[in-house]
Amino acid sequence: MEHRFSRTLFDKEITAELRVLDSGCFVLLTGGDARHVGAVSMARDGCLCSTGEFPGHREALVAQRWAETLSRRTGYATVVCGIHYDNADRAQIRAILETADSLLAEILAVLSQ
């Protein structure tokens, strides 16, 4: 099963592409000015197994939180995250994190069905 969720923030799209597997799920969370791979996290049953983050990127905390949360629901979760907005200030970063939280809540609602 595949689902795509999106929000527009600062005139750019943030998307979460969810694939529900036979055991677990995979999410690609990207957006802003440059869609990319910044961090990857894997979790099982709510416990973080592993996270990798490329130097100079700051997506690890989002990827970890998503993987842990989603794995509580699906058993296993892998999250690839890369959201970049040029010259984002603290208020914009807060808005990006809130948007990511909103997308995660929508995914959890779909997984509960």
C-alpha positions as protocol buffer text, in pm:
chain_id: "A"
residue {
  index: 1
  type: MET
  ca { x: 0 y: 0 z: 0 }
}
residue {
  index: 2
  type: GLU
  ca { x: 135 y: 343 z: -95 }
}
residue {
  index: 3
  type: HIS
  ca { x: 23 y: 688 z: 19 }
}
residue {
  index: 4
  type: ARG
  ca { x: 147 y: 1041 z: -49 }
}
residue {
  index: 5
  type: PHE
  ca { x: 94 y: 1326 z: 194 }
}
residue {
  index: 6
  type: SER
  ca { x: 195 y: 1689 z: 136 }
}
residue {
  index: 7
  type: ARG
  ca { x: 185 y: 2038 z: 278 }
}
residue {
  index: 8
  type: THR
  ca { x: 289 y: 2369 z: 126 }
}
residue {
  index: 9
  type: LEU
  ca { x: 509 y: 2581 z: 349 }
}
residue {
  index: 10
  type: PHE
  ca { x: 680 y: 2905 z: 241 }
}
residue {
  index: 11
  type: ASP
  ca { x: 563 y: 2840 z: -117 }
}
residue {
  index: 12
  type: LYS
  ca { x: 745 y: 2502 z: -129 }
}
residue {
  index: 13
  type: GLU
  ca { x: 609 y: 2153 z: -87 }
}
residue {
  index: 14
  type: ILE
  ca { x: 703 y: 1907 z: 188 }
}
residue {
  index: 15
  type: THR
  ca { x: 600 y: 1553 z: 103 }
}
residue {
  index: 16
  type: ALA
  ca { x: 591 y: 1222 z: 286 }
}
residue {
  index: 17
  type: GLU
  ca { x: 568 y: 914 z: 68 }
}
residue {
  index: 18
  type: LEU
  ca { x: 461 y: 612 z: 273 }
}
residue {
  index: 19
  type: ARG
  ca { x: 495 y: 251 z: 169 }
}
residue {
  index: 20
  type: VAL
  ca { x: 334 y: -1 z: 400 }
}
residue {
  index: 21
  type: LEU
  ca { x: 511 y: -333 z: 364 }
}
residue {
  index: 22
  type: ASP
  ca { x: 413 y: -682 z: 474 }
}
residue {
  index: 23
  type: SER
  ca { x: 617 y: -617 z: 787 }
}
residue {
  index: 24
  type: GLY
  ca { x: 680 y: -250 z: 862 }
}
residue {
  index: 25
  type: CYS
  ca { x: 690 y: 66 z: 656 }
}
residue {
  index: 26
  type: PHE
  ca { x: 920 y: 296 z: 461 }
}
residue {
  index: 27
  type: VAL
  ca { x: 886 y: 676 z: 440 }
}
residue {
  index: 28
  type: LEU
  ca { x: 1058 y: 927 z: 215 }
}
residue {
  index: 29
  type: LEU
  ca { x: 1019 y: 1272 z: 373 }
}
residue {
  index: 30
  type: THR
  ca { x: 1154 y: 1555 z: 157 }
}
residue {
  index: 31
  type: GLY
  ca { x: 1087 y: 1910 z: 54 }
}
residue {
  index: 32
  type: GLY
  ca { x: 1165 y: 2277 z: 58 }
}
residue {
  index: 33
  type: ASP
  ca { x: 1416 y: 2431 z: -179 }
}
residue {
  index: 34
  type: ALA
  ca { x: 1617 y: 2110 z: -221 }
}
residue {
  index: 35
  type: ARG
  ca { x: 1475 y: 1757 z: -195 }
}
residue {
  index: 36
  type: HIS
  ca { x: 1761 y: 1532 z: -88 }
}
residue {
  index: 37
  type: VAL
  ca { x: 1877 y: 1258 z: 146 }
}
residue {
  index: 38
  type: GLY
  ca { x: 2011 y: 1411 z: 466 }
}
residue {
  index: 39
  type: ALA
  ca { x: 1948 y: 1134 z: 719 }
}
residue {
  index: 40
  type: VAL
  ca { x: 1819 y: 779 z: 741 }
}
residue {
  index: 41
  type: SER
  ca { x: 1677 y: 613 z: 1054 }
}
residue {
  index: 42
  type: MET
  ca { x: 1559 y: 260 z: 1121 }
}
residue {
  index: 43
  type: ALA
  ca { x: 1360 y: 148 z: 1423 }
}
residue {
  index: 44
  type: ARG
  ca { x: 1189 y: -163 z: 1548 }
}
residue {
  index: 45
  type: ASP
  ca { x: 898 y: -175 z: 1793 }
}
residue {
  index: 46
  type: GLY
  ca { x: 953 y: 187 z: 1902 }
}
residue {
  index: 47
  type: CYS
  ca { x: 1326 y: 150 z: 1968 }
}
residue {
  index: 48
  type: LEU
  ca { x: 1580 y: 325 z: 1750 }
}
residue {
  index: 49
  type: CYS
  ca { x: 1812 y: 79 z: 1579 }
}
residue {
  index: 50
  type: SER
  ca { x: 2030 y: 305 z: 1369 }
}
residue {
  index: 51
  type: THR
  ca { x: 2058 y: 656 z: 1224 }
}
residue {
  index: 52
  type: GLY
  ca { x: 2297 y: 793 z: 968 }
}
residue {
  index: 53
  type: GLU
  ca { x: 2325 y: 1161 z: 886 }
}
residue {
  index: 54
  type: PHE
  ca { x: 2542 y: 1320 z: 620 }
}
residue {
  index: 55
  type: PRO
  ca { x: 2783 y: 1591 z: 742 }
}
residue {
  index: 56
  type: GLY
  ca { x: 2629 y: 1936 z: 739 }
}
residue {
  index: 57
  type: HIS
  ca { x: 2272 y: 1806 z: 757 }
}
residue {
  index: 58
  type: ARG
  ca { x: 2030 y: 1835 z: 1046 }
}
residue {
  index: 59
  type: GLU
  ca { x: 1752 y: 1592 z: 965 }
}
residue {
  index: 60
  type: ALA
  ca { x: 1856 y: 1309 z: 1201 }
}
residue {
  index: 61
  type: LEU
  ca { x: 1626 y: 1411 z: 1485 }
}
residue {
  index: 62
  type: VAL
  ca { x: 1323 y: 1422 z: 1255 }
}
residue {
  index: 63
  type: ALA
  ca { x: 1413 y: 1089 z: 1093 }
}
residue {
  index: 64
  type: GLN
  ca { x: 1467 y: 927 z: 1436 }
}
residue {
  index: 65
  type: ARG
  ca { x: 1140 y: 1053 z: 1580 }
}
residue {
  index: 66
  type: TRP
  ca { x: 944 y: 942 z: 1277 }
}
residue {
  index: 67
  type: ALA
  ca { x: 1108 y: 597 z: 1268 }
}
residue {
  index: 68
  type: GLU
  ca { x: 1050 y: 534 z: 1638 }
}
residue {
  index: 69
  type: THR
  ca { x: 690 y: 653 z: 1622 }
}
residue {
  index: 70
  type: LEU
  ca { x: 601 y: 463 z: 1307 }
}
residue {
  index: 71
  type: SER
  ca { x: 767 y: 143 z: 1426 }
}
residue {
  index: 72
  type: ARG
  ca { x: 541 y: 142 z: 1732 }
}
residue {
  index: 73
  type: ARG
  ca { x: 252 y: 110 z: 1488 }
}
residue {
  index: 74
  type: THR
  ca { x: 404 y: -114 z: 1218 }
}
residue {
  index: 75
  type: GLY
  ca { x: 681 y: -310 z: 1392 }
}
residue {
  index: 76
  type: TYR
  ca { x: 960 y: -188 z: 1166 }
}
residue {
  index: 77
  type: ALA
  ca { x: 1015 y: 154 z: 1009 }
}
residue {
  index: 78
  type: THR
  ca { x: 1277 y: 314 z: 789 }
}
residue {
  index: 79
  type: VAL
  ca { x: 1264 y: 690 z: 731 }
}
residue {
  index: 80
  type: VAL
  ca { x: 1472 y: 880 z: 477 }
}
residue {
  index: 81
  type: CYS
  ca { x: 1458 y: 1254 z: 540 }
}
residue {
  index: 82
  type: GLY
  ca { x: 1582 y: 1555 z: 346 }
}
residue {
  index: 83
  type: ILE
  ca { x: 1412 y: 1892 z: 393 }
}
residue {
  index: 84
  type: HIS
  ca { x: 1602 y: 2209 z: 308 }
}
residue {
  index: 85
  type: TYR
  ca { x: 1493 y: 2572 z: 299 }
}
residue {
  index: 86
  type: ASP
  ca { x: 1756 y: 2827 z: 202 }
}
residue {
  index: 87
  type: ASN
  ca { x: 1854 y: 3059 z: 489 }
}
residue {
  index: 88
  type: ALA
  ca { x: 1581 y: 2935 z: 725 }
}
residue {
  index: 89
  type: ASP
  ca { x: 1568 y: 3125 z: 1053 }
}
residue {
  index: 90
  type: ARG
  ca { x: 1456 y: 2982 z: 1390 }
}
residue {
  index: 91
  type: ALA
  ca { x: 1090 y: 3067 z: 1337 }
}
residue {
  index: 92
  type: GLN
  ca { x: 1093 y: 2902 z: 995 }
}
residue {
  index: 93
  type: ILE
  ca { x: 1266 y: 2593 z: 1133 }
}
residue {
  index: 94
  type: ARG
  ca { x: 996 y: 2573 z: 1400 }
}
residue {
  index: 95
  type: ALA
  ca { x: 730 y: 2593 z: 1126 }
}
residue {
  index: 96
  type: ILE
  ca { x: 907 y: 2318 z: 928 }
}
residue {
  index: 97
  type: LEU
  ca { x: 908 y: 2092 z: 1236 }
}
residue {
  index: 98
  type: GLU
  ca { x: 540 y: 2166 z: 1303 }
}
residue {
  index: 99
  type: THR
  ca { x: 458 y: 2081 z: 942 }
}
residue {
  index: 100
  type: ALA
  ca { x: 649 y: 1754 z: 973 }
}
residue {
  index: 101
  type: ASP
  ca { x: 454 y: 1676 z: 1293 }
}
residue {
  index: 102
  type: SER
  ca { x: 130 y: 1742 z: 1106 }
}
residue {
  index: 103
  type: LEU
  ca { x: 229 y: 1502 z: 829 }
}
residue {
  index: 104
  type: LEU
  ca { x: 327 y: 1236 z: 1083 }
}
residue {
  index: 105
  type: ALA
  ca { x: -11 y: 1270 z: 1256 }
}
residue {
  index: 106
  type: GLU
  ca { x: -188 y: 1223 z: 922 }
}
residue {
  index: 107
  type: ILE
  ca { x: 17 y: 910 z: 849 }
}
residue {
  index: 108
  type: LEU
  ca { x: -60 y: 768 z: 1194 }
}
residue {
  index: 109
  type: ALA
  ca { x: -430 y: 824 z: 1132 }
}
residue {
  index: 110
  type: VAL
  ca { x: -410 y: 631 z: 804 }
}
residue {
  index: 111
  type: LEU
  ca { x: -218 y: 348 z: 972 }
}
residue {
  index: 112
  type: SER
  ca { x: -489 y: 325 z: 1239 }
}
residue {
  index: 113
  type: GLN
  ca { x: -760 y: 253 z: 981 }
}
